[in-house]
Amino acid sequence: MSGTEWAAFFDRLERELDDAELIAEPWHPPTTPMPAEFADRARALLLRQQDRIADIRRQQDAVAHQLVTLRRVPDARADASAYLDVVG
């Protein structure tokens, strides 16, 4: 890949990271060594990806906690009596 192709490659990865709703298309790793001029950009992208992974793990933990809480609510029984307060 030329420098221009590497730039487009990083543009794509950054765009997918910026837009969580974006459907990532399959991609293939470059077949040529990365030019040294992209090293800082690659490191910055890696840090952002690691931050995103940590955010997703926190969200998964929160959802898991909510599911545990919801599962504690007993199921409604069809044969259970229902009372309606018509006075108060």
Steps between C-alpha positions, in 0.01 A plus 500: 500500500620845428484784750168605348361149539618483861335837566172367358539186710539701822218735394271199477600357839458840665161555334377161623622582850330842494164363386394209719192445283704464183496147364861405458572337167750216491852618441835345430822601669746685283754286325783751518677638804350809655697814417666650808306822451183319618643364826358779719160469334502123554587540869228762547247273330601209721448710814157608379406139425610395848289779651200386294551140615504617864178701441328199345605280792355753746176507303486120496549494877219753546264298281592179683423670832163618367416149380584354841270757659218432254525126553429553871148622420264205541287395206133594515278204574171471318331347806617772741239730646506863399372766739383844401484778757175685425494694829843660527 
